[in-house]
Structure formats: C-alpha cells, structure tokens
Amino acid sequence: MESKDKDKEKKQVLLRLSPSLWKELAAWAEDEFRSINGQIEYLLSESVKRRKAGKDIKKDEDETD
C-alpha cells in the first residue's frame, strides 16, 4: 500500500516553454477542458503509455523472429 501512496504524491518540475508552444498548449488544454498543467501531464502520460506499448510490441516481434 505504501508505494501506491507515494505514487499519489505529485513531483514538481520547472519547465521552460517557448511562448508559441505555451499558446498552442493553452488552446489545446482549453479545448479539452483541462488546465495547462493537466494537459501537459496528460500528454506525458500518454507518451509513456505509447512508449511502453511500443516496447511490448517490439518485444513480441523479437520473440517470434
């Protein structure tokens, strides 16, 4: 149970973005009814999921070769 509690703790990071990227993210976040922070967290989570899924697919392909 302790590791789940630690996962719920949010880590803070300083992130520097160009003004044009900030504007794009702000517009996207607004379209999806999220804060900019929420949008960035969502996008990063999705990227990590895709990366893991890609590794799983690659692993399966390597095992069948």
PDB file of N, CA, C and O in Angstrom, chain B, residues numbered from 101:
ATOM      1  N   MET B 101       0.812  -1.206   0.000  1.00  0.00           N
ATOM      2  CA  MET B 101       0.000   0.000   0.000  1.00  0.00           C
ATOM      3  C   MET B 101       0.853   1.267   0.000  1.00  0.00           C
ATOM      4  O   MET B 101       0.462   2.289  -0.564  1.00  0.00           O
ATOM      5  N   GLU B 102       2.007   1.191   0.630  1.00  0.00           N
ATOM      6  CA  GLU B 102       2.842   2.370   0.753  1.00  0.00           C
ATOM      7  C   GLU B 102       3.286   2.913  -0.601  1.00  0.00           C
ATOM      8  O   GLU B 102       3.346   4.130  -0.777  1.00  0.00           O
ATOM      9  N   SER B 103       3.601   2.042  -1.563  1.00  0.00           N
ATOM     10  CA  SER B 103       4.050   2.514  -2.870  1.00  0.00           C
ATOM     11  C   SER B 103       2.926   3.235  -3.613  1.00  0.00           C
ATOM     12  O   SER B 103       3.184   4.175  -4.366  1.00  0.00           O
ATOM     13  N   LYS B 104       1.683   2.800  -3.406  1.00  0.00           N
ATOM     14  CA  LYS B 104       0.563   3.497  -4.041  1.00  0.00           C
ATOM     15  C   LYS B 104       0.418   4.904  -3.480  1.00  0.00           C
ATOM     16  O   LYS B 104       0.125   5.843  -4.221  1.00  0.00           O
ATOM     17  N   ASP B 105       0.623   5.055  -2.177  1.00  0.00           N
ATOM     18  CA  ASP B 105       0.553   6.380  -1.570  1.00  0.00           C
ATOM     19  C   ASP B 105       1.651   7.281  -2.122  1.00  0.00           C
ATOM     20  O   ASP B 105       1.424   8.469  -2.353  1.00  0.00           O
ATOM     21  N   LYS B 106       2.828   6.728  -2.331  1.00  0.00           N
ATOM     22  CA  LYS B 106       3.928   7.524  -2.872  1.00  0.00           C
ATOM     23  C   LYS B 106       3.645   7.930  -4.309  1.00  0.00           C
ATOM     24  O   LYS B 106       4.052   9.011  -4.734  1.00  0.00           O
ATOM     25  N   ASP B 107       2.948   7.077  -5.071  1.00  0.00           N
ATOM     26  CA  ASP B 107       2.598   7.416  -6.452  1.00  0.00           C
ATOM     27  C   ASP B 107       1.626   8.591  -6.510  1.00  0.00           C
ATOM     28  O   ASP B 107       1.598   9.324  -7.499  1.00  0.00           O
ATOM     29  N   LYS B 108       0.842   8.771  -5.474  1.00  0.00           N
ATOM     30  CA  LYS B 108      -0.137   9.856  -5.463  1.00  0.00           C
ATOM     31  C   LYS B 108       0.507  11.210  -5.188  1.00  0.00           C
ATOM     32  O   LYS B 108      -0.080  12.250  -5.485  1.00  0.00           O
ATOM     33  N   GLU B 109       1.710  11.200  -4.622  1.00  0.00           N
ATOM     34  CA  GLU B 109       2.419  12.451  -4.379  1.00  0.00           C
ATOM     35  C   GLU B 109       2.878  13.024  -5.716  1.00  0.00           C
ATOM     36  O   GLU B 109       3.487  12.322  -6.523  1.00  0.00           O
ATOM     37  N   LYS B 110       2.590  14.268  -5.940  1.00  0.00           N
ATOM     38  CA  LYS B 110       2.998  14.917  -7.189  1.00  0.00           C
ATOM     39  C   LYS B 110       4.378  15.516  -7.033  1.00  0.00           C
ATOM     40  O   LYS B 110       4.687  16.129  -6.011  1.00  0.00           O
ATOM     41  N   LYS B 111       5.202  15.339  -8.039  1.00  0.00           N
ATOM     42  CA  LYS B 111       6.530  15.935  -8.079  1.00  0.00           C
ATOM     43  C   LYS B 111       6.435  17.244  -8.856  1.00  0.00           C
ATOM     44  O   LYS B 111       5.679  17.347  -9.823  1.00  0.00           O
ATOM     45  N   GLN B 112       7.182  18.211  -8.441  1.00  0.00           N
ATOM     46  CA  GLN B 112       7.189  19.488  -9.135  1.00  0.00           C
ATOM     47  C   GLN B 112       8.418  19.574 -10.027  1.00  0.00           C
ATOM     48  O   GLN B 112       9.510  19.141  -9.659  1.00  0.00           O
ATOM     49  N   VAL B 113       8.214  20.147 -11.212  1.00  0.00           N
ATOM     50  CA  VAL B 113       9.314  20.332 -12.156  1.00  0.00           C
ATOM     51  C   VAL B 113       9.219  21.729 -12.753  1.00  0.00           C
ATOM     52  O   VAL B 113       8.133  22.232 -13.040  1.00  0.00           O
ATOM     53  N   LEU B 114      10.352  22.325 -12.928  1.00  0.00           N
ATOM     54  CA  LEU B 114      10.402  23.611 -13.614  1.00  0.00           C
ATOM     55  C   LEU B 114      10.495  23.317 -15.098  1.00  0.00           C
ATOM     56  O   LEU B 114      11.379  22.579 -15.535  1.00  0.00           O
ATOM     57  N   LEU B 115       9.599  23.884 -15.868  1.00  0.00           N
ATOM     58  CA  LEU B 115       9.566  23.626 -17.307  1.00  0.00           C
ATOM     59  C   LEU B 115       9.559  24.955 -18.047  1.00  0.00           C
ATOM     60  O   LEU B 115       8.699  25.805 -17.813  1.00  0.00           O
ATOM     61  N   ARG B 116      10.512  25.121 -18.927  1.00  0.00           N
ATOM     62  CA  ARG B 116      10.571  26.343 -19.732  1.00  0.00           C
ATOM     63  C   ARG B 116      10.059  26.029 -21.128  1.00  0.00           C
ATOM     64  O   ARG B 116      10.523  25.094 -21.781  1.00  0.00           O
ATOM     65  N   LEU B 117       9.094  26.827 -21.576  1.00  0.00           N
ATOM     66  CA  LEU B 117       8.485  26.628 -22.894  1.00  0.00           C
ATOM     67  C   LEU B 117       8.563  27.920 -23.689  1.00  0.00           C
ATOM     68  O   LEU B 117       8.546  29.017 -23.131  1.00  0.00           O
ATOM     69  N   SER B 118       8.649  27.767 -24.991  1.00  0.00           N
ATOM     70  CA  SER B 118       8.607  28.955 -25.843  1.00  0.00           C
ATOM     71  C   SER B 118       7.194  29.530 -25.778  1.00  0.00           C
ATOM     72  O   SER B 118       6.235  28.801 -25.529  1.00  0.00           O
ATOM     73  N   PRO B 119       7.069  30.833 -26.000  1.00  0.00           N
ATOM     74  CA  PRO B 119       5.735  31.441 -25.981  1.00  0.00           C
ATOM     75  C   PRO B 119       4.779  30.812 -27.002  1.00  0.00           C
ATOM     76  O   PRO B 119       3.585  30.688 -26.729  1.00  0.00           O
ATOM     77  N   SER B 120       5.285  30.418 -28.161  1.00  0.00           N
ATOM     78  CA  SER B 120       4.401  29.822 -29.177  1.00  0.00           C
ATOM     79  C   SER B 120       3.910  28.445 -28.733  1.00  0.00           C
ATOM     80  O   SER B 120       2.746  28.109 -28.952  1.00  0.00           O
ATOM     81  N   LEU B 121       4.778  27.644 -28.113  1.00  0.00           N
ATOM     82  CA  LEU B 121       4.356  26.333 -27.609  1.00  0.00           C
ATOM     83  C   LEU B 121       3.360  26.509 -26.473  1.00  0.00           C
ATOM     84  O   LEU B 121       2.373  25.777 -26.396  1.00  0.00           O
ATOM     85  N   TRP B 122       3.608  27.471 -25.593  1.00  0.00           N
ATOM     86  CA  TRP B 122       2.688  27.761 -24.492  1.00  0.00           C
ATOM     87  C   TRP B 122       1.291  28.094 -25.029  1.00  0.00           C
ATOM     88  O   TRP B 122       0.286  27.598 -24.519  1.00  0.00           O
ATOM     89  N   LYS B 123       1.243  28.938 -26.062  1.00  0.00           N
ATOM     90  CA  LYS B 123      -0.053  29.312 -26.647  1.00  0.00           C
ATOM     91  C   LYS B 123      -0.759  28.097 -27.225  1.00  0.00           C
ATOM     92  O   LYS B 123      -1.967  27.942 -27.043  1.00  0.00           O
ATOM     93  N   GLU B 124      -0.024  27.230 -27.923  1.00  0.00           N
ATOM     94  CA  GLU B 124      -0.612  26.015 -28.501  1.00  0.00           C
ATOM     95  C   GLU B 124      -1.146  25.091 -27.407  1.00  0.00           C
ATOM     96  O   GLU B 124      -2.260  24.576 -27.507  1.00  0.00           O
ATOM     97  N   LEU B 125      -0.350  24.890 -26.372  1.00  0.00           N
ATOM     98  CA  LEU B 125      -0.788  24.033 -25.273  1.00  0.00           C
ATOM     99  C   LEU B 125      -1.990  24.623 -24.532  1.00  0.00           C
ATOM    100  O   LEU B 125      -2.898  23.895 -24.133  1.00  0.00           O
ATOM    101  N   ALA B 126      -1.989  25.939 -24.354  1.00  0.00           N
ATOM    102  CA  ALA B 126      -3.101  26.598 -23.676  1.00  0.00           C
ATOM    103  C   ALA B 126      -4.393  26.422 -24.469  1.00  0.00           C
ATOM    104  O   ALA B 126      -5.444  26.144 -23.892  1.00  0.00           O
ATOM    105  N   ALA B 127      -4.318  26.583 -25.791  1.00  0.00           N
ATOM    106  CA  ALA B 127      -5.501  26.414 -26.638  1.00  0.00           C
ATOM    107  C   ALA B 127      -5.979  24.966 -26.610  1.00  0.00           C
ATOM    108  O   ALA B 127      -7.179  24.707 -26.514  1.00  0.00           O
ATOM    109  N   TRP B 128      -5.045  24.027 -26.695  1.00  0.00           N
ATOM    110  CA  TRP B 128      -5.386  22.598 -26.667  1.00  0.00           C
ATOM    111  C   TRP B 128      -6.014  22.236 -25.328  1.00  0.00           C
ATOM    112  O   TRP B 128      -7.017  21.524 -25.280  1.00  0.00           O
ATOM    113  N   ALA B 129      -5.427  22.723 -24.248  1.00  0.00           N
ATOM    114  CA  ALA B 129      -5.956  22.446 -22.911  1.00  0.00           C
ATOM    115  C   ALA B 129      -7.380  22.980 -22.779  1.00  0.00           C
ATOM    116  O   ALA B 129      -8.255  22.310 -22.231  1.00  0.00           O
ATOM    117  N   GLU B 130      -7.599  24.173 -23.279  1.00  0.00           N
ATOM    118  CA  GLU B 130      -8.932  24.767 -23.214  1.00  0.00           C
ATOM    119  C   GLU B 130      -9.939  23.936 -24.006  1.00  0.00           C
ATOM    120  O   GLU B 130     -11.066  23.730 -23.555  1.00  0.00           O
ATOM    121  N   ASP B 131      -9.538  23.460 -25.179  1.00  0.00           N
ATOM    122  CA  ASP B 131     -10.413  22.615 -25.999  1.00  0.00           C
ATOM    123  C   ASP B 131     -10.824  21.341 -25.264  1.00  0.00           C
ATOM    124  O   ASP B 131     -11.929  20.834 -25.456  1.00  0.00           O
ATOM    125  N   GLU B 132      -9.923  20.828 -24.418  1.00  0.00           N
ATOM    126  CA  GLU B 132     -10.180  19.565 -23.722  1.00  0.00           C
ATOM    127  C   GLU B 132     -10.555  19.778 -22.255  1.00  0.00           C
ATOM    128  O   GLU B 132     -10.551  18.836 -21.462  1.00  0.00           O
ATOM    129  N   PHE B 133     -10.881  21.032 -21.902  1.00  0.00           N
ATOM    130  CA  PHE B 133     -11.344  21.383 -20.559  1.00  0.00           C
ATOM    131  C   PHE B 133     -10.346  20.967 -19.478  1.00  0.00           C
ATOM    132  O   PHE B 133     -10.724  20.436 -18.433  1.00  0.00           O
ATOM    133  N   ARG B 134      -9.070  21.219 -19.750  1.00  0.00           N
ATOM    134  CA  ARG B 134      -8.011  20.934 -18.779  1.00  0.00           C
ATOM    135  C   ARG B 134      -7.230  22.217 -18.513  1.00  0.00           C
ATOM    136  O   ARG B 134      -7.260  23.166 -19.296  1.00  0.00           O
ATOM    137  N   SER B 135      -6.528  22.211 -17.379  1.00  0.00           N
ATOM    138  CA  SER B 135      -5.557  23.277 -17.132  1.00  0.00           C
ATOM    139  C   SER B 135      -4.339  22.979 -18.019  1.00  0.00           C
ATOM    140  O   SER B 135      -4.202  21.874 -18.545  1.00  0.00           O
ATOM    141  N   ILE B 136      -3.486  23.945 -18.173  1.00  0.00           N
ATOM    142  CA  ILE B 136      -2.274  23.702 -18.958  1.00  0.00           C
ATOM    143  C   ILE B 136      -1.440  22.616 -18.274  1.00  0.00           C
ATOM    144  O   ILE B 136      -0.914  21.722 -18.935  1.00  0.00           O
ATOM    145  N   ASN B 137      -1.323  22.700 -16.947  1.00  0.00           N
ATOM    146  CA  ASN B 137      -0.587  21.684 -16.212  1.00  0.00           C
ATOM    147  C   ASN B 137      -1.211  20.302 -16.434  1.00  0.00           C
ATOM    148  O   ASN B 137      -0.502  19.325 -16.673  1.00  0.00           O
ATOM    149  N   GLY B 138      -2.538  20.232 -16.354  1.00  0.00           N
ATOM    150  CA  GLY B 138      -3.233  18.964 -16.580  1.00  0.00           C
ATOM    151  C   GLY B 138      -3.014  18.435 -17.987  1.00  0.00           C
ATOM    152  O   GLY B 138      -2.869  17.229 -18.189  1.00  0.00           O
ATOM    153  N   GLN B 139      -2.990  19.334 -18.951  1.00  0.00           N
ATOM    154  CA  GLN B 139      -2.771  18.930 -20.341  1.00  0.00           C
ATOM    155  C   GLN B 139      -1.365  18.378 -20.538  1.00  0.00           C
ATOM    156  O   GLN B 139      -1.180  17.360 -21.206  1.00  0.00           O
ATOM    157  N   ILE B 140      -0.383  19.047 -19.959  1.00  0.00           N
ATOM    158  CA  ILE B 140       0.997  18.576 -20.080  1.00  0.00           C
ATOM    159  C   ILE B 140       1.145  17.213 -19.411  1.00  0.00           C
ATOM    160  O   ILE B 140       1.786  16.314 -19.957  1.00  0.00           O
ATOM    161  N   GLU B 141       0.553  17.062 -18.233  1.00  0.00           N
ATOM    162  CA  GLU B 141       0.622  15.773 -17.536  1.00  0.00           C
ATOM    163  C   GLU B 141      -0.067  14.682 -18.353  1.00  0.00           C
ATOM    164  O   GLU B 141       0.441  13.564 -18.449  1.00  0.00           O
ATOM    165  N   TYR B 142      -1.211  14.998 -18.937  1.00  0.00           N
ATOM    166  CA  TYR B 142      -1.928  14.040 -19.777  1.00  0.00           C
ATOM    167  C   TYR B 142      -1.074  13.620 -20.980  1.00  0.00           C
ATOM    168  O   TYR B 142      -0.953  12.431 -21.275  1.00  0.00           O
ATOM    169  N   LEU B 143      -0.492  14.592 -21.661  1.00  0.00           N
ATOM    170  CA  LEU B 143       0.320  14.296 -22.842  1.00  0.00           C
ATOM    171  C   LEU B 143       1.545  13.456 -22.488  1.00  0.00           C
ATOM    172  O   LEU B 143       1.902  12.537 -23.224  1.00  0.00           O
ATOM    173  N   LEU B 144       2.179  13.766 -21.377  1.00  0.00           N
ATOM    174  CA  LEU B 144       3.331  12.975 -20.956  1.00  0.00           C
ATOM    175  C   LEU B 144       2.919  11.550 -20.591  1.00  0.00           C
ATOM    176  O   LEU B 144       3.613  10.595 -20.941  1.00  0.00           O
ATOM    177  N   SER B 145       1.796  11.403 -19.892  1.00  0.00           N
ATOM    178  CA  SER B 145       1.301  10.067 -19.524  1.00  0.00           C
ATOM    179  C   SER B 145       0.994   9.240 -20.764  1.00  0.00           C
ATOM    180  O   SER B 145       1.334   8.059 -20.829  1.00  0.00           O
ATOM    181  N   GLU B 146       0.352   9.862 -21.747  1.00  0.00           N
ATOM    182  CA  GLU B 146       0.030   9.155 -22.990  1.00  0.00           C
ATOM    183  C   GLU B 146       1.298   8.748 -23.740  1.00  0.00           C
ATOM    184  O   GLU B 146       1.370   7.658 -24.308  1.00  0.00           O
ATOM    185  N   SER B 147       2.289   9.624 -23.737  1.00  0.00           N
ATOM    186  CA  SER B 147       3.555   9.307 -24.408  1.00  0.00           C
ATOM    187  C   SER B 147       4.246   8.119 -23.747  1.00  0.00           C
ATOM    188  O   SER B 147       4.788   7.250 -24.431  1.00  0.00           O
ATOM    189  N   VAL B 148       4.225   8.085 -22.426  1.00  0.00           N
ATOM    190  CA  VAL B 148       4.841   6.973 -21.707  1.00  0.00           C
ATOM    191  C   VAL B 148       4.088   5.674 -21.993  1.00  0.00           C
ATOM    192  O   VAL B 148       4.708   4.629 -22.194  1.00  0.00           O
ATOM    193  N   LYS B 149       2.760   5.735 -22.013  1.00  0.00           N
ATOM    194  CA  LYS B 149       1.956   4.533 -22.331  1.00  0.00           C
ATOM    195  C   LYS B 149       2.285   4.018 -23.727  1.00  0.00           C
ATOM    196  O   LYS B 149       2.457   2.815 -23.925  1.00  0.00           O
ATOM    197  N   ARG B 150       2.371   4.927 -24.692  1.00  0.00           N
ATOM    198  CA  ARG B 150       2.689   4.523 -26.071  1.00  0.00           C
ATOM    199  C   ARG B 150       4.085   3.927 -26.163  1.00  0.00           C
ATOM    200  O   ARG B 150       4.309   2.950 -26.877  1.00  0.00           O
ATOM    201  N   ARG B 151       5.011   4.518 -25.442  1.00  0.00           N
ATOM    202  CA  ARG B 151       6.382   4.008 -25.459  1.00  0.00           C
ATOM    203  C   ARG B 151       6.425   2.593 -24.893  1.00  0.00           C
ATOM    204  O   ARG B 151       7.079   1.710 -25.447  1.00  0.00           O
ATOM    205  N   LYS B 152       5.715   2.388 -23.776  1.00  0.00           N
ATOM    206  CA  LYS B 152       5.667   1.057 -23.175  1.00  0.00           C
ATOM    207  C   LYS B 152       4.988   0.068 -24.112  1.00  0.00           C
ATOM    208  O   LYS B 152       5.450  -1.063 -24.263  1.00  0.00           O
ATOM    209  N   ALA B 153       3.905   0.482 -24.736  1.00  0.00           N
ATOM    210  CA  ALA B 153       3.193  -0.391 -25.675  1.00  0.00           C
ATOM    211  C   ALA B 153       4.092  -0.724 -26.855  1.00  0.00           C
ATOM    212  O   ALA B 153       4.099  -1.862 -27.322  1.00  0.00           O
ATOM    213  N   GLY B 154       4.836   0.233 -27.334  1.00  0.00           N
ATOM    214  CA  GLY B 154       5.759   0.003 -28.435  1.00  0.00           C
ATOM    215  C   GLY B 154       6.837  -0.981 -28.064  1.00  0.00           C
ATOM    216  O   GLY B 154       7.220  -1.820 -28.879  1.00  0.00           O
ATOM    217  N   LYS B 155       7.333  -0.892 -26.849  1.00  0.00           N
ATOM    218  CA  LYS B 155       8.341  -1.839 -26.388  1.00  0.00           C
ATOM    219  C   LYS B 155       7.754  -3.240 -26.304  1.00  0.00           C
ATOM    220  O   LYS B 155       8.421  -4.218 -26.643  1.00  0.00           O
ATOM    221  N   ASP B 156       6.492  -3.339 -25.846  1.00  0.00           N
ATOM    222  CA  ASP B 156       5.833  -4.639 -25.768  1.00  0.00           C
ATOM    223  C   ASP B 156       5.662  -5.238 -27.152  1.00  0.00           C
ATOM    224  O   ASP B 156       5.888  -6.433 -27.344  1.00  0.00           O
ATOM    225  N   ILE B 157       5.263  -4.419 -28.119  1.00  0.00           N
ATOM    226  CA  ILE B 157       5.093  -4.888 -29.497  1.00  0.00           C
ATOM    227  C   ILE B 157       6.440  -5.323 -30.058  1.00  0.00           C
ATOM    228  O   ILE B 157       6.544  -6.385 -30.671  1.00  0.00           O
ATOM    229  N   LYS B 158       7.472  -4.508 -29.854  1.00  0.00           N
ATOM    230  CA  LYS B 158       8.813  -4.832 -30.331  1.00  0.00           C
ATOM    231  C   LYS B 158       9.309  -6.126 -29.697  1.00  0.00           C
ATOM    232  O   LYS B 158       9.916  -6.961 -30.369  1.00  0.00           O
ATOM    233  N   LYS B 159       9.049  -6.291 -28.395  1.00  0.00           N
ATOM    234  CA  LYS B 159       9.463  -7.497 -27.679  1.00  0.00           C
ATOM    235  C   LYS B 159       8.781  -8.719 -28.261  1.00  0.00           C
ATOM    236  O   LYS B 159       9.422  -9.752 -28.457  1.00  0.00           O
ATOM    237  N   ASP B 160       7.458  -8.613 -28.548  1.00  0.00           N
ATOM    238  CA  ASP B 160       6.709  -9.722 -29.143  1.00  0.00           C
ATOM    239  C   ASP B 160       7.251 -10.059 -30.525  1.00  0.00           C
ATOM    240  O   ASP B 160       7.372 -11.233 -30.876  1.00  0.00           O
ATOM    241  N   GLU B 161       7.581  -9.030 -31.317  1.00  0.00           N
ATOM    242  CA  GLU B 161       8.125  -9.265 -32.661  1.00  0.00           C
ATOM    243  C   GLU B 161       9.473  -9.959 -32.571  1.00  0.00           C
ATOM    244  O   GLU B 161       9.757 -10.867 -33.351  1.00  0.00           O
ATOM    245  N   ASP B 162      10.303  -9.541 -31.628  1.00  0.00           N
ATOM    246  CA  ASP B 162      11.625 -10.152 -31.470  1.00  0.00           C
ATOM    247  C   ASP B 162      11.510 -11.607 -31.058  1.00  0.00           C
ATOM    248  O   ASP B 162      12.313 -12.436 -31.485  1.00  0.00           O
ATOM    249  N   GLU B 163      10.521 -11.929 -30.235  1.00  0.00           N
ATOM    250  CA  GLU B 163      10.338 -13.302 -29.768  1.00  0.00           C
ATOM    251  C   GLU B 163       9.854 -14.226 -30.878  1.00  0.00           C
ATOM    252  O   GLU B 163      10.122 -15.427 -30.839  1.00  0.00           O
ATOM    253  N   THR B 164       9.140 -13.682 -31.874  1.00  0.00           N
ATOM    254  CA  THR B 164       8.608 -14.509 -32.952  1.00  0.00           C
ATOM    255  C   THR B 164       9.614 -14.686 -34.089  1.00  0.00           C
ATOM    256  O   THR B 164       9.435 -15.550 -34.947  1.00  0.00           O
ATOM    257  N   ASP B 165      10.670 -13.870 -34.096  1.00  0.00           N
ATOM    258  CA  ASP B 165      11.687 -13.971 -35.157  1.00  0.00           C
ATOM    259  C   ASP B 165      12.614 -15.144 -34.950  1.00  0.00           C
ATOM    260  O   ASP B 165      13.521 -15.364 -35.754  1.00  0.00           O
TER     261      ASP B 165
END
